[in-house]
Amino acid sequence: MLQTTMTQEEYAEFIAWETKENEAAFKLKSFEIVGPYTLHLKFTDCQKIINFRPFLFHPRVKQMYAPLKDLDYFNQVVLDNQHLTWPDGTDFNPAMIY
């Protein structure tokens, strides 16, 4: 078995690099509504199409997301500080949907 050890300084540098890489990857640049409950998301390094309907209508989903079940309300989404956000303050962190 190969074992390696890092100094505290090396570990700190690694964590800083990893954090920077992850933050860059999770940057949501724009979105477009492409269907019912479906958004085309453009991140810094990739694009994804996500249908939020299965999540929103799942029985275990928290009550805080209940307003988003109304399609007209869901379509009021905006991009605020790289987060998908609705008028009541409900949001999705880009890292969560990346």
Backbone as CSV, one residue per row, in Angstrom:
resi,resn,N_x,N_y,N_z,CA_x,CA_y,CA_z,C_x,C_y,C_z
1,MET,0.841,-1.173,0.000,0.000,0.000,0.000,0.890,1.242,0.000
2,LEU,0.564,2.174,-0.869,1.318,3.408,-0.970,0.722,4.436,-0.016
3,GLN,1.543,4.983,0.817,1.093,6.023,1.732,1.898,7.281,1.474
4,THR,1.204,8.390,1.455,1.883,9.667,1.335,1.372,10.574,2.440
5,THR,2.200,11.483,2.809,1.779,12.457,3.815,2.067,13.844,3.272
6,MET,1.257,14.768,3.683,1.420,16.171,3.283,1.748,16.982,4.513
7,THR,2.535,17.985,4.293,2.756,18.940,5.369,1.487,19.772,5.505
8,GLN,1.372,20.488,6.592,0.216,21.365,6.769,0.159,22.409,5.666
9,GLU,1.308,22.912,5.261,1.362,23.922,4.208,0.895,23.327,2.874
10,GLU,1.350,22.122,2.549,0.926,21.468,1.313,-0.580,21.200,1.323
11,TYR,-1.085,20.759,2.470,-2.513,20.486,2.601,-3.323,21.771,2.424
12,ALA,-2.877,22.856,3.026,-3.563,24.139,2.895,-3.576,24.604,1.439
13,GLU,-2.458,24.427,0.744,-2.383,24.795,-0.670,-3.334,23.941,-1.500
14,PHE,-3.386,22.650,-1.191,-4.284,21.754,-1.908,-5.739,22.149,-1.707
15,ILE,-6.129,22.431,-0.474,-7.508,22.824,-0.176,-7.847,24.136,-0.885
16,ALA,-6.925,25.086,-0.876,-7.159,26.360,-1.553,-7.351,26.145,-3.054
17,TRP,-6.524,25.297,-3.655,-6.637,25.001,-5.085,-7.964,24.311,-5.378
18,GLU,-8.310,23.309,-4.586,-9.548,22.561,-4.794,-10.770,23.477,-4.647
19,THR,-10.748,24.339,-3.657,-11.858,25.274,-3.449,-11.994,26.206,-4.644
20,LYS,-10.876,26.731,-5.132,-10.899,27.623,-6.282,-11.448,26.906,-7.512
21,GLU,-11.015,25.663,-7.731,-11.503,24.890,-8.869,-12.998,24.642,-8.765
22,ASN,-13.467,24.268,-7.588,-14.889,23.998,-7.398,-15.725,25.256,-7.551
23,GLU,-15.264,26.365,-7.018,-16.003,27.614,-7.144,-16.143,28.016,-8.601
24,ALA,-15.087,27.814,-9.380,-15.138,28.147,-10.802,-16.132,27.256,-11.528
25,ALA,-16.150,25.981,-11.178,-17.032,25.038,-11.850,-18.491,25.327,-11.560
26,PHE,-18.791,25.787,-10.365,-20.173,25.966,-9.958,-20.769,27.306,-10.389
27,LYS,-20.051,28.117,-11.109,-20.569,29.440,-11.465,-21.639,29.316,-12.539
28,LEU,-22.857,29.667,-12.152,-23.984,29.658,-13.071,-24.010,31.004,-13.784
29,LYS,-23.843,30.970,-15.092,-23.734,32.199,-15.874,-25.078,32.682,-16.410
30,SER,-25.935,31.737,-16.838,-27.230,32.112,-17.391,-28.142,30.894,-17.430
31,PHE,-29.408,31.140,-17.731,-30.359,30.053,-17.875,-31.431,30.474,-18.881
32,GLU,-32.168,29.465,-19.335,-33.288,29.701,-20.230,-34.367,28.692,-19.878
33,ILE,-35.613,29.138,-19.846,-36.731,28.224,-19.636,-36.986,27.532,-20.967
34,VAL,-36.905,26.193,-20.980,-37.052,25.451,-22.234,-38.256,24.518,-22.231
35,GLY,-38.972,24.464,-21.120,-40.161,23.619,-21.034,-40.750,23.742,-19.646
36,PRO,-41.867,23.064,-19.397,-42.465,23.101,-18.062,-41.491,22.577,-17.005
37,TYR,-41.175,23.414,-16.045,-40.259,23.091,-14.943,-38.843,22.730,-15.443
38,THR,-38.523,23.082,-16.647,-37.248,22.666,-17.252,-36.420,23.883,-17.638
39,LEU,-35.179,23.891,-17.168,-34.265,24.998,-17.432,-33.006,24.500,-18.124
40,HIS,-32.543,25.285,-19.077,-31.229,25.057,-19.690,-30.260,25.957,-18.934
41,LEU,-29.338,25.342,-18.211,-28.400,26.083,-17.359,-27.029,26.141,-18.016
42,LYS,-26.424,27.312,-17.995,-25.071,27.480,-18.531,-24.142,27.837,-17.387
43,PHE,-23.265,26.889,-17.069,-22.228,27.105,-16.069,-20.958,27.561,-16.781
44,THR,-19.950,27.923,-16.012,-18.686,28.349,-16.597,-18.097,27.277,-17.505
45,ASP,-18.204,26.024,-17.076,-17.515,24.955,-17.799,-18.421,23.930,-18.466
46,CYS,-19.741,24.074,-18.372,-20.632,23.110,-19.006,-22.045,23.668,-19.093
47,GLN,-22.899,22.930,-19.751,-24.309,23.266,-19.855,-25.118,22.043,-19.461
48,LYS,-26.275,22.274,-18.839,-27.140,21.177,-18.423,-28.587,21.573,-18.647
49,ILE,-29.403,20.608,-18.969,-30.847,20.805,-19.005,-31.412,20.001,-17.846
50,ILE,-32.124,20.693,-16.961,-32.653,20.042,-15.765,-34.153,20.240,-15.699
51,ASN,-34.863,19.126,-15.531,-36.299,19.161,-15.290,-36.489,19.084,-13.773
52,PHE,-36.999,20.146,-13.179,-37.175,20.227,-11.736,-38.464,19.552,-11.252
53,ARG,-39.341,19.149,-12.168,-40.622,18.579,-11.780,-40.486,17.359,-10.866
54,PRO,-39.657,16.366,-11.190,-39.545,15.211,-10.289,-39.127,15.607,-8.868
55,PHE,-38.263,16.594,-8.749,-37.834,17.064,-7.430,-38.976,17.773,-6.714
56,LEU,-39.620,18.713,-7.393,-40.646,19.534,-6.762,-41.862,18.733,-6.314
57,PHE,-42.189,17.693,-7.043,-43.383,16.916,-6.729,-43.082,15.628,-5.962
58,HIS,-41.847,15.456,-5.556,-41.488,14.294,-4.742,-42.082,14.471,-3.346
59,PRO,-42.654,13.387,-2.756,-43.321,13.529,-1.451,-42.413,13.977,-0.306
60,ARG,-41.137,13.795,-0.417,-40.227,14.173,0.675,-39.644,15.575,0.545
61,VAL,-40.025,16.285,-0.485,-39.476,17.627,-0.689,-40.060,18.576,0.348
62,LYS,-39.209,19.428,0.861,-39.606,20.369,1.908,-40.698,21.323,1.444
63,GLN,-41.502,21.747,2.400,-42.620,22.662,2.145,-42.148,23.985,1.542
64,MET,-40.907,24.378,1.820,-40.426,25.656,1.309,-40.439,25.726,-0.220
65,TYR,-40.410,24.563,-0.879,-40.426,24.543,-2.340,-41.840,24.452,-2.910
66,ALA,-42.871,24.355,-2.053,-44.258,24.197,-2.505,-44.701,25.275,-3.498
67,PRO,-44.375,26.558,-3.295,-44.821,27.574,-4.265,-44.313,27.306,-5.687
68,LEU,-43.182,26.629,-5.807,-42.606,26.384,-7.133,-43.399,25.356,-7.929
69,LYS,-44.318,24.657,-7.277,-45.161,23.688,-7.991,-46.121,24.394,-8.942
70,ASP,-46.421,25.653,-8.682,-47.243,26.461,-9.583,-46.343,26.887,-10.745
71,LEU,-46.653,26.401,-11.936,-45.780,26.643,-13.089,-45.597,28.131,-13.384
72,ASP,-46.662,28.924,-13.250,-46.514,30.368,-13.485,-45.516,30.977,-12.510
73,TYR,-45.566,30.524,-11.272,-44.621,31.023,-10.266,-43.214,30.509,-10.553
74,PHE,-43.101,29.225,-10.889,-41.788,28.659,-11.222,-41.119,29.483,-12.317
75,ASN,-41.905,29.911,-13.296,-41.352,30.666,-14.426,-40.946,32.091,-14.076
76,GLN,-41.144,32.516,-12.844,-40.683,33.835,-12.397,-39.229,33.798,-11.917
77,VAL,-38.561,32.714,-12.143,-37.174,32.541,-11.718,-36.274,33.610,-12.339
78,VAL,-35.304,34.054,-11.561,-34.280,34.991,-12.035,-32.917,34.474,-11.578
79,LEU,-31.885,35.007,-12.169,-30.524,34.688,-11.748,-30.041,35.818,-10.853
80,ASP,-29.789,35.500,-9.585,-29.357,36.497,-8.609,-28.091,36.003,-7.938
81,ASN,-26.985,36.674,-8.209,-25.701,36.290,-7.620,-25.403,34.814,-7.873
82,GLN,-25.618,34.382,-9.103,-25.352,33.032,-9.582,-26.278,31.970,-8.980
83,HIS,-27.363,32.387,-8.354,-28.347,31.458,-7.799,-29.662,31.606,-8.572
84,LEU,-30.330,30.480,-8.842,-31.692,30.539,-9.348,-32.551,30.972,-8.175
85,THR,-33.298,32.063,-8.330,-34.030,32.659,-7.211,-35.447,33.040,-7.648
86,TRP,-36.395,32.886,-6.707,-37.795,33.233,-6.945,-38.183,34.403,-6.061
87,PRO,-39.320,35.055,-6.356,-39.704,36.269,-5.626,-39.776,36.121,-4.111
88,ASP,-40.101,34.933,-3.601,-40.193,34.758,-2.143,-38.841,34.479,-1.490
89,GLY,-37.766,34.478,-2.287,-36.434,34.240,-1.743,-35.969,32.803,-1.846
90,THR,-36.851,31.902,-2.244,-36.440,30.515,-2.461,-35.360,30.509,-3.527
91,ASP,-34.317,29.718,-3.300,-33.258,29.652,-4.301,-32.621,28.281,-4.330
92,PHE,-31.859,28.049,-5.385,-31.056,26.858,-5.526,-29.604,27.293,-5.661
93,ASN,-28.776,26.781,-4.796,-27.352,27.052,-4.857,-26.793,26.374,-6.107
94,PRO,-25.949,27.046,-6.883,-25.415,26.426,-8.101,-24.660,25.124,-7.832
95,ALA,-23.997,25.019,-6.697,-23.275,23.776,-6.397,-24.245,22.603,-6.238
96,MET,-25.441,22.900,-5.754,-26.429,21.851,-5.548,-26.937,21.296,-6.874
97,ILE,-27.074,22.132,-7.864,-27.610,21.673,-9.152,-26.542,21.366,-10.181
98,TYR,-25.289,21.641,-9.855,-24.191,21.363,-10.766,-24.080,19.870,-10.972
